[in-house]
Amino acid sequence: MIRVTRSRLLTATLCLALASVAGAQSVEIRMPGDEPAGPDARERAIQVLIEASVGDNAALRANAIEAMQVAPQRCLPLTQKGLGDPNPGVRFAAVVTAAMLDFDSLVPLIRPLAEDENPSVRAAAIYALHDLGQTVDLTPLADLLVSEDPGTRANVAMLLGLIGDRSAVSMLKQASAAPMPRVGGGRIAVVRCQVAEAICKLGDNSELDTIRAGAFNKNFGEVRVISIKAIGEVRDEKMIPALERFLDDTYGPEAPEVKLAAAESLAKMNKAAGTTLTLQLTYDIQDPIRAQAAWVLGWYNDQATYNRAVQLLDDQNPLVRVTAASSVLRRGASTRLSNR
C-alpha cells in the first residue's frame, strides 16, 4: 500500500490520502468529449468547497481552504473560520493561507496561535506574522526544525522555504542530518525529501540528488510519490525522461499513484505525456485514485481535461469533489491570468 499525507500547499500534513490498487481490474472507459463546460462551473466548484469547509471531515476542511486560494475574496471567510478550527491541520492550513494571500486583517486572530498547543501551528503563526509585516521572533523555528516529530520537522522546513531566505539553507541541511531515533526509516526518508525540496526552492541545487534518488525508492511507496511530485515542484527538467518512463508499462508496471505523480510533475513542466492516463484514472473504482487524478487535471490546459474536472464535481465521493473543485478553480485562474 502507498500512503501519502500531503496536497500541494501543505506538503507534510495536508496531502490526499492515497492507497495502492494492486490487483485492481482494468476498466473500459469512455473518454469525455470536447464540448465546453457550462459557465457556472466556477460557482459550482466554489459551492463544493464551501460545503466541505463546514463539514465533519477535518482533512476536507483544510483542503477546501487551500483550494479556495485562487479566489481570495471567497477564501477570506473560510480562512478566518479555519483559524479557530479545533483541528490543528485546519488551523495550520488557515494560517499559511492567510500569509500567502496577505490577509493582514486576520493578524489579531493569528497572533494568539504563536502560542498554540500544536508546534506546527505555532511555527505557521510565526511565519505568517513575519510575512504579514509584523515584528516577531523567528528563532523558535530553529528549535522546531530539529523536532523529533517528523511532521513538525517537515512543516517547518516547508515554512522556511516559503519565507524565501537563503540563509536558512544551512539550517535545513543540519535538520536533514539530525537523528530521529524513534522514527522508522520510511518516515525519515519522507522528511529528508521534503527538506531537500525546501532547500532546492531556496535556490540551492545540492539536494537534487536526494529527490531524484527518492523517485526510484521502491522500498517506500510514499517516498516515491512525494519525491516524484517534488521533481515537478522544483522543475527538475533532467528527470523528464525518467518521469515519462514511469508512465510506460514496458519498463515495468507502476502503481497508479506513482504514474499520477509523474503525470503531475510532467504537466508542471509543460509536458502532456500523462494526459490520457490521468483521464483514464478519473474513472478508477477506488476513490483515492480518482481524487488524485482529479487533482492532476488542474495542471493541464486542454478542454477535455477541464470538462472532466467539471464532471467530477458531481462524484459520489467528497474527496473527489473537493479535488475536482480545486482543479476547476485553478484552471479558471490560469485562463484569466493568461488573457491579461
C-alpha positions as a Markdown table, in Angstrom:
| # | Residue | x | y | z |
|---|---|---|---|---|
| 1 | Met | 0.0 | 0.0 | 0.0 |
| 2 | Ile | 1.1 | 3.5 | -0.8 |
| 3 | Arg | 0.0 | 6.1 | 1.7 |
| 4 | Val | 0.7 | 9.8 | 1.2 |
| 5 | Thr | -0.1 | 12.6 | 3.6 |
| 6 | Arg | 0.1 | 15.9 | 1.6 |
| 7 | Ser | -1.5 | 18.0 | -1.1 |
| 8 | Arg | 0.5 | 20.7 | -2.8 |
| 9 | Leu | 0.3 | 23.5 | -0.3 |
| 10 | Leu | 0.8 | 21.6 | 2.9 |
| 11 | Thr | 3.4 | 19.0 | 2.0 |
| 12 | Ala | 3.8 | 17.2 | 5.2 |
| 13 | Thr | 0.3 | 17.3 | 6.7 |
| 14 | Leu | -2.5 | 18.0 | 4.3 |
| 15 | Cys | -1.9 | 15.6 | 1.4 |
| 16 | Leu | -4.6 | 13.5 | -0.2 |
| 17 | Ala | -4.7 | 10.0 | 1.4 |
| 18 | Leu | -3.7 | 7.6 | -1.3 |
| 19 | Ala | -3.9 | 3.9 | -1.4 |
| 20 | Ser | -2.5 | 1.4 | -4.0 |
| 21 | Val | -4.8 | -0.6 | -6.2 |
| 22 | Ala | -2.6 | -3.6 | -6.7 |
| 23 | Gly | -4.7 | -6.2 | -8.4 |
| 24 | Ala | -7.5 | -3.8 | -9.4 |
| 25 | Gln | -9.3 | -4.8 | -12.6 |
| 26 | Ser | -8.8 | -2.7 | -15.7 |
| 27 | Val | -11.9 | -0.9 | -16.8 |
| 28 | Glu | -13.0 | 0.0 | -20.3 |
| 29 | Ile | -13.7 | 3.7 | -20.2 |
| 30 | Arg | -15.4 | 6.4 | -22.3 |
| 31 | Met | -13.3 | 9.5 | -22.8 |
| 32 | Pro | -15.0 | 12.9 | -22.3 |
| 33 | Gly | -16.0 | 14.9 | -25.3 |
| 34 | Asp | -14.7 | 18.3 | -26.2 |
| 35 | Glu | -17.9 | 20.3 | -25.6 |
| 36 | Pro | -17.1 | 23.3 | -23.4 |
| 37 | Ala | -18.3 | 23.1 | -19.8 |
| 38 | Gly | -21.1 | 25.4 | -18.7 |
| 39 | Pro | -20.3 | 29.0 | -17.5 |
| 40 | Asp | -21.4 | 28.2 | -13.9 |
| 41 | Ala | -18.6 | 25.7 | -13.3 |
| 42 | Arg | -16.6 | 28.1 | -11.2 |
| 43 | Glu | -19.5 | 28.8 | -8.9 |
| 44 | Arg | -20.3 | 25.1 | -8.6 |
| 45 | Ala | -16.7 | 24.5 | -7.6 |
| 46 | Ile | -16.8 | 27.3 | -5.0 |
| 47 | Gln | -20.0 | 25.8 | -3.6 |
| 48 | Val | -18.4 | 22.4 | -3.3 |
| 49 | Leu | -15.5 | 23.9 | -1.3 |
| 50 | Ile | -17.8 | 26.0 | 0.9 |
| 51 | Glu | -19.8 | 22.8 | 1.8 |
| 52 | Ala | -16.5 | 21.0 | 2.6 |
| 53 | Ser | -15.3 | 23.8 | 4.7 |
| 54 | Val | -18.1 | 23.3 | 7.2 |
| 55 | Gly | -18.2 | 19.6 | 7.1 |
| 56 | Asp | -17.2 | 17.0 | 9.7 |
| 57 | Asn | -14.1 | 15.9 | 7.9 |
| 58 | Ala | -11.1 | 17.9 | 9.0 |
| 59 | Ala | -8.9 | 17.0 | 6.0 |
| 60 | Leu | -11.6 | 18.2 | 3.7 |
| 61 | Arg | -12.0 | 21.4 | 5.6 |
| 62 | Ala | -8.2 | 22.0 | 5.3 |
| 63 | Asn | -8.2 | 21.1 | 1.6 |
| 64 | Ala | -11.1 | 23.4 | 1.0 |
| 65 | Ile | -9.2 | 26.4 | 2.4 |
| 66 | Glu | -6.2 | 25.6 | 0.3 |
| 67 | Ala | -8.2 | 25.1 | -2.9 |
| 68 | Met | -10.0 | 28.4 | -2.5 |
| 69 | Gln | -6.8 | 30.4 | -2.5 |
| 70 | Val | -7.3 | 31.2 | -6.2 |
| 71 | Ala | -10.5 | 33.1 | -5.3 |
| 72 | Pro | -9.1 | 35.3 | -2.5 |
| 73 | Gln | -12.4 | 37.2 | -1.7 |
| 74 | Arg | -14.2 | 33.9 | -1.3 |
| 75 | Cys | -11.3 | 32.4 | 0.6 |
| 76 | Leu | -11.2 | 35.1 | 3.3 |
| 77 | Pro | -14.2 | 33.9 | 5.4 |
| 78 | Leu | -13.1 | 30.3 | 5.1 |
| 79 | Thr | -9.6 | 31.2 | 6.3 |
| 80 | Gln | -11.0 | 33.3 | 9.2 |
| 81 | Lys | -13.2 | 30.4 | 10.3 |
| 82 | Gly | -10.3 | 27.9 | 9.9 |
| 83 | Leu | -8.1 | 29.9 | 12.3 |
| 84 | Gly | -10.4 | 28.8 | 15.1 |
| 85 | Asp | -10.9 | 25.3 | 14.0 |
| 86 | Pro | -10.5 | 22.6 | 16.7 |
| 87 | Asn | -8.3 | 20.5 | 14.3 |
| 88 | Pro | -4.6 | 21.6 | 14.1 |
| 89 | Gly | -4.3 | 20.6 | 10.5 |
| 90 | Val | -7.1 | 23.0 | 9.6 |
| 91 | Arg | -5.6 | 25.8 | 11.7 |
| 92 | Phe | -2.2 | 25.3 | 10.0 |
| 93 | Ala | -3.8 | 25.5 | 6.6 |
| 94 | Ala | -5.7 | 28.6 | 7.5 |
| 95 | Val | -2.6 | 30.4 | 8.9 |
| 96 | Val | -0.5 | 29.6 | 5.9 |
| 97 | Thr | -3.2 | 30.7 | 3.6 |
| 98 | Ala | -3.6 | 34.0 | 5.4 |
| 99 | Ala | 0.0 | 34.7 | 4.9 |
| 100 | Met | 0.1 | 33.7 | 1.2 |
| 101 | Leu | -3.0 | 35.9 | 0.4 |
| 102 | Asp | -1.8 | 38.8 | 2.6 |
| 103 | Phe | -4.9 | 38.7 | 4.8 |
| 104 | Asp | -3.4 | 41.3 | 7.2 |
| 105 | Ser | -6.9 | 41.9 | 8.7 |
| 106 | Leu | -6.5 | 38.5 | 10.3 |
| 107 | Val | -3.4 | 39.3 | 12.3 |
| 108 | Pro | -5.3 | 39.7 | 15.6 |
| 109 | Leu | -6.5 | 36.1 | 15.1 |
| 110 | Ile | -3.2 | 34.8 | 14.1 |
| 111 | Arg | -1.1 | 36.3 | 16.9 |
| 112 | Pro | -2.5 | 34.0 | 19.6 |
| 113 | Leu | -1.7 | 31.0 | 17.5 |
| 114 | Ala | 2.0 | 31.7 | 18.0 |
| 115 | Glu | 1.3 | 30.1 | 21.4 |
| 116 | Asp | -0.8 | 27.3 | 20.1 |
| 117 | Glu | -0.5 | 23.9 | 21.7 |
| 118 | Asn | 0.4 | 22.3 | 18.4 |
| 119 | Pro | 4.0 | 23.0 | 17.3 |
| 120 | Ser | 3.3 | 23.1 | 13.6 |
| 121 | Val | 0.6 | 25.7 | 14.1 |
| 122 | Arg | 2.9 | 27.8 | 16.3 |
| 123 | Ala | 5.5 | 27.7 | 13.5 |
| 124 | Ala | 2.9 | 28.6 | 10.9 |
| 125 | Ala | 1.8 | 31.6 | 13.0 |
| 126 | Ile | 5.4 | 32.8 | 13.4 |
| 127 | Tyr | 5.9 | 32.5 | 9.6 |
| 128 | Ala | 2.6 | 34.3 | 8.9 |
| 129 | Leu | 3.2 | 37.2 | 11.3 |
| 130 | His | 6.6 | 37.7 | 9.7 |
| 131 | Asp | 5.2 | 37.5 | 6.2 |
| 132 | Leu | 2.5 | 40.0 | 7.1 |
| 133 | Gly | 5.0 | 42.6 | 8.3 |
| 134 | Gln | 4.7 | 42.1 | 12.0 |
| 135 | Thr | 7.6 | 42.1 | 14.4 |
| 136 | Val | 8.1 | 38.6 | 15.5 |
| 137 | Asp | 11.0 | 36.4 | 16.8 |
| 138 | Leu | 11.9 | 33.7 | 14.2 |
| 139 | Thr | 14.3 | 31.9 | 16.4 |
| 140 | Pro | 11.7 | 29.3 | 17.7 |
| 141 | Leu | 11.6 | 27.9 | 14.2 |
| 142 | Ala | 15.2 | 26.7 | 14.5 |
| 143 | Asp | 14.3 | 24.6 | 17.5 |
| 144 | Leu | 11.1 | 23.2 | 15.9 |
| 145 | Leu | 13.1 | 22.4 | 12.8 |
| 146 | Val | 15.0 | 19.7 | 14.7 |
| 147 | Ser | 12.0 | 18.3 | 16.5 |
| 148 | Glu | 11.9 | 14.6 | 16.8 |
| 149 | Asp | 8.4 | 14.6 | 15.4 |
| 150 | Pro | 8.7 | 14.1 | 11.6 |
| 151 | Gly | 5.6 | 16.0 | 10.8 |
| 152 | Thr | 6.7 | 19.1 | 12.7 |
| 153 | Arg | 10.2 | 19.0 | 11.1 |
| 154 | Ala | 8.8 | 18.7 | 7.6 |
| 155 | Asn | 6.2 | 21.5 | 8.1 |
| 156 | Val | 8.9 | 23.9 | 9.5 |
| 157 | Ala | 11.1 | 23.1 | 6.5 |
| 158 | Met | 8.3 | 24.0 | 4.2 |
| 159 | Leu | 7.6 | 27.3 | 6.0 |
| 160 | Leu | 11.3 | 28.2 | 5.8 |
| 161 | Gly | 11.1 | 27.6 | 2.1 |
| 162 | Leu | 8.1 | 29.9 | 1.9 |
| 163 | Ile | 9.9 | 32.7 | 3.8 |
| 164 | Gly | 12.5 | 32.5 | 1.0 |
| 165 | Asp | 15.6 | 33.4 | 3.0 |
| 166 | Arg | 18.6 | 31.6 | 1.5 |
| 167 | Ser | 20.4 | 31.9 | 4.9 |
| 168 | Ala | 18.1 | 29.1 | 6.0 |
| 169 | Val | 19.8 | 26.5 | 3.8 |
| 170 | Ser | 22.5 | 25.6 | 6.2 |
| 171 | Met | 19.9 | 25.2 | 9.0 |
| 172 | Leu | 17.8 | 23.0 | 6.8 |
| 173 | Lys | 20.8 | 20.8 | 5.9 |
| 174 | Gln | 21.6 | 20.4 | 9.6 |
| 175 | Ala | 17.9 | 19.4 | 10.2 |
| 176 | Ser | 18.1 | 16.8 | 7.5 |
| 177 | Ala | 21.0 | 15.1 | 9.1 |
| 178 | Ala | 19.7 | 15.4 | 12.7 |
| 179 | Pro | 18.7 | 11.9 | 14.0 |
| 180 | Met | 15.1 | 10.8 | 14.8 |
| 181 | Pro | 15.9 | 7.7 | 16.8 |
| 182 | Arg | 12.2 | 6.7 | 17.3 |
| 183 | Val | 11.1 | 7.2 | 13.7 |
| 184 | Gly | 11.0 | 4.5 | 11.1 |
| 185 | Gly | 13.2 | 4.5 | 8.0 |
| 186 | Gly | 10.4 | 5.3 | 5.6 |
| 187 | Arg | 9.2 | 8.3 | 7.5 |
| 188 | Ile | 12.8 | 9.6 | 7.9 |
| 189 | Ala | 13.2 | 9.3 | 4.1 |
| 190 | Val | 10.0 | 11.3 | 3.5 |
| 191 | Val | 11.2 | 14.1 | 5.8 |
| 192 | Arg | 14.6 | 14.2 | 4.1 |
| 193 | Cys | 12.9 | 14.5 | 0.7 |
| 194 | Gln | 10.7 | 17.3 | 2.0 |
| 195 | Val | 13.6 | 19.2 | 3.5 |
| 196 | Ala | 15.5 | 18.7 | 0.2 |
| 197 | Glu | 12.6 | 20.2 | -1.7 |
| 198 | Ala | 12.7 | 23.3 | 0.6 |
| 199 | Ile | 16.4 | 23.6 | 0.1 |
| 200 | Cys | 16.0 | 23.4 | -3.7 |
| 201 | Lys | 13.3 | 26.0 | -3.7 |
| 202 | Leu | 15.7 | 28.4 | -1.9 |
| 203 | Gly | 18.0 | 28.1 | -4.9 |
| 204 | Asp | 20.5 | 25.5 | -3.7 |
| 205 | Asn | 20.7 | 22.5 | -6.0 |
| 206 | Ser | 22.9 | 20.4 | -3.8 |
| 207 | Glu | 19.9 | 18.3 | -2.6 |
| 208 | Leu | 18.5 | 17.5 | -6.1 |
| 209 | Asp | 20.1 | 14.0 | -5.9 |
| 210 | Thr | 18.1 | 13.3 | -2.7 |
| 211 | Ile | 14.9 | 14.0 | -4.5 |
| 212 | Arg | 16.0 | 12.1 | -7.6 |
| 213 | Ala | 17.0 | 9.0 | -5.5 |
| 214 | Gly | 13.7 | 9.1 | -3.8 |
| 215 | Ala | 11.9 | 8.8 | -7.1 |
| 216 | Phe | 13.4 | 5.4 | -7.5 |
| 217 | Asn | 13.0 | 4.2 | -3.9 |
| 218 | Lys | 10.8 | 1.2 | -4.3 |
| 219 | Asn | 11.1 | 0.2 | -0.7 |
| 220 | Phe | 8.9 | 3.0 | 0.5 |
| 221 | Gly | 6.0 | 3.9 | -1.9 |
| 222 | Glu | 5.2 | 7.2 | 0.0 |
| 223 | Val | 8.8 | 8.4 | -0.5 |
| 224 | Arg | 8.5 | 7.7 | -4.3 |
| 225 | Val | 5.3 | 9.6 | -4.7 |
| 226 | Ile | 6.5 | 12.6 | -2.7 |
| 227 | Ser | 9.8 | 12.6 | -4.5 |
| 228 | Ile | 8.3 | 12.5 | -7.9 |
| 229 | Lys | 5.9 | 15.3 | -7.0 |
| 230 | Ala | 8.8 | 17.3 | -5.7 |
| 231 | Ile | 10.6 | 17.0 | -9.1 |
| 232 | Gly | 7.7 | 19.0 | -10.6 |
| 233 | Glu | 7.8 | 21.5 | -7.8 |
| 234 | Val | 11.4 | 22.3 | -8.3 |
| 235 | Arg | 11.2 | 22.0 | -12.1 |
| 236 | Asp | 14.0 | 19.4 | -12.5 |
| 237 | Glu | 13.8 | 19.0 | -16.2 |
| 238 | Lys | 16.7 | 16.5 | -16.3 |
| 239 | Met | 14.2 | 14.0 | -14.8 |
| 240 | Ile | 11.7 | 14.3 | -17.6 |
| 241 | Pro | 12.8 | 11.1 | -19.4 |
| 242 | Ala | 12.5 | 9.2 | -16.1 |
| 243 | Leu | 9.1 | 10.5 | -15.4 |
| 244 | Glu | 8.0 | 9.5 | -18.9 |
| 245 | Arg | 9.3 | 6.0 | -18.3 |
| 246 | Phe | 7.2 | 5.8 | -15.1 |
| 247 | Leu | 4.1 | 6.2 | -17.3 |
| 248 | Asp | 5.2 | 3.4 | -19.7 |
| 249 | Asp | 4.5 | -0.2 | -18.5 |
| 250 | Thr | 7.0 | -1.6 | -21.0 |
| 251 | Tyr | 9.6 | -0.5 | -18.4 |
| 252 | Gly | 7.8 | -2.4 | -15.6 |
| 253 | Pro | 4.4 | -1.9 | -14.0 |
| 254 | Glu | 4.0 | 1.1 | -11.6 |
| 255 | Ala | 1.3 | 1.8 | -9.1 |
| 256 | Pro | -1.3 | 4.4 | -10.3 |
| 257 | Glu | -0.2 | 6.8 | -7.5 |
| 258 | Val | 3.3 | 6.8 | -9.0 |
| 259 | Lys | 2.0 | 7.3 | -12.5 |
| 260 | Leu | -0.2 | 10.2 | -11.5 |
| 261 | Ala | 2.6 | 11.8 | -9.6 |
| 262 | Ala | 4.7 | 11.6 | -12.7 |
| 263 | Ala | 1.9 | 12.9 | -14.8 |
| 264 | Glu | 1.5 | 15.9 | -12.5 |
| 265 | Ser | 5.2 | 16.8 | -12.5 |
| 266 | Leu | 5.4 | 16.5 | -16.3 |
| 267 | Ala | 2.4 | 18.8 | -16.6 |
| 268 | Lys | 4.1 | 21.3 | -14.3 |
| 269 | Met | 7.0 | 21.3 | -16.8 |
| 270 | Asn | 4.6 | 21.8 | -19.8 |
| 271 | Lys | 4.7 | 18.1 | -20.8 |
| 272 | Ala | 1.3 | 16.5 | -21.6 |
| 273 | Ala | 2.5 | 12.9 | -21.7 |
| 274 | Gly | 0.3 | 11.8 | -18.9 |
| 275 | Thr | -3.0 | 13.4 | -20.1 |
| 276 | Thr | -4.6 | 10.2 | -21.4 |
| 277 | Leu | -3.6 | 8.2 | -18.3 |
| 278 | Thr | -4.9 | 10.9 | -16.0 |
| 279 | Leu | -8.3 | 10.9 | -17.7 |
| 280 | Gln | -8.5 | 7.1 | -17.6 |
| 281 | Leu | -7.8 | 7.1 | -13.8 |
| 282 | Thr | -10.6 | 9.6 | -13.1 |
| 283 | Tyr | -12.8 | 6.6 | -13.8 |
| 284 | Asp | -11.0 | 4.3 | -11.3 |
| 285 | Ile | -13.1 | 2.3 | -8.9 |
| 286 | Gln | -11.0 | 3.4 | -6.0 |
| 287 | Asp | -11.9 | 6.8 | -4.5 |
| 288 | Pro | -8.4 | 7.9 | -3.6 |
| 289 | Ile | -7.1 | 7.2 | -7.1 |
| 290 | Arg | -10.0 | 9.2 | -8.7 |
| 291 | Ala | -9.2 | 12.0 | -6.2 |
| 292 | Gln | -5.5 | 12.1 | -7.1 |
| 293 | Ala | -6.4 | 12.1 | -10.8 |
| 294 | Ala | -8.9 | 14.9 | -10.3 |
| 295 | Trp | -6.1 | 17.0 | -8.7 |
| 296 | Val | -3.8 | 16.3 | -11.6 |
| 297 | Leu | -6.4 | 17.6 | -14.1 |
| 298 | Gly | -5.9 | 21.1 | -12.8 |
| 299 | Trp | -2.3 | 21.2 | -14.3 |
| 300 | Tyr | -3.4 | 20.7 | -17.9 |
| 301 | Asn | -4.8 | 23.3 | -20.2 |
| 302 | Asp | -6.9 | 21.4 | -22.8 |
| 303 | Gln | -10.7 | 21.4 | -22.9 |
| 304 | Ala | -11.2 | 17.6 | -22.4 |
| 305 | Thr | -9.4 | 17.6 | -19.0 |
| 306 | Tyr | -11.3 | 20.7 | -17.9 |
| 307 | Asn | -14.6 | 19.2 | -18.9 |
| 308 | Arg | -13.8 | 16.0 | -16.9 |
| 309 | Ala | -12.8 | 18.0 | -13.8 |
| 310 | Val | -16.3 | 19.7 | -14.0 |
| 311 | Gln | -18.0 | 16.4 | -14.3 |
| 312 | Leu | -16.2 | 15.2 | -11.2 |
| 313 | Leu | -17.8 | 18.0 | -9.2 |
| 314 | Asp | -20.8 | 15.5 | -9.0 |
| 315 | Asp | -18.7 | 12.5 | -8.0 |
| 316 | Gln | -20.2 | 10.4 | -5.2 |
| 317 | Asn | -17.1 | 10.8 | -3.0 |
| 318 | Pro | -16.5 | 14.1 | -1.2 |
| 319 | Leu | -12.7 | 14.0 | -1.5 |
| 320 | Val | -13.0 | 13.6 | -5.3 |
| 321 | Arg | -15.4 | 16.5 | -5.4 |
| 322 | Val | -13.1 | 18.8 | -3.4 |
| 323 | Thr | -10.0 | 17.9 | -5.5 |
| 324 | Ala | -12.1 | 18.4 | -8.7 |
| 325 | Ala | -13.2 | 21.8 | -7.4 |
| 326 | Ser | -9.6 | 22.7 | -6.8 |
| 327 | Ser | -8.7 | 21.9 | -10.4 |
| 328 | Val | -11.7 | 23.8 | -11.8 |
| 329 | Leu | -10.7 | 26.9 | -9.9 |
| 330 | Arg | -7.0 | 26.6 | -10.7 |
| 331 | Arg | -7.8 | 26.2 | -14.4 |
| 332 | Gly | -10.1 | 29.3 | -14.3 |
| 333 | Ala | -7.5 | 31.3 | -12.6 |
| 334 | Ser | -4.8 | 30.3 | -15.1 |
| 335 | Thr | -7.1 | 31.2 | -18.0 |
| 336 | Arg | -7.8 | 34.7 | -16.6 |
| 337 | Leu | -4.2 | 35.3 | -16.0 |
| 338 | Ser | -3.2 | 34.2 | -19.5 |
| 339 | Asn | -5.8 | 36.5 | -21.0 |
| 340 | Arg | -4.4 | 39.6 | -19.3 |
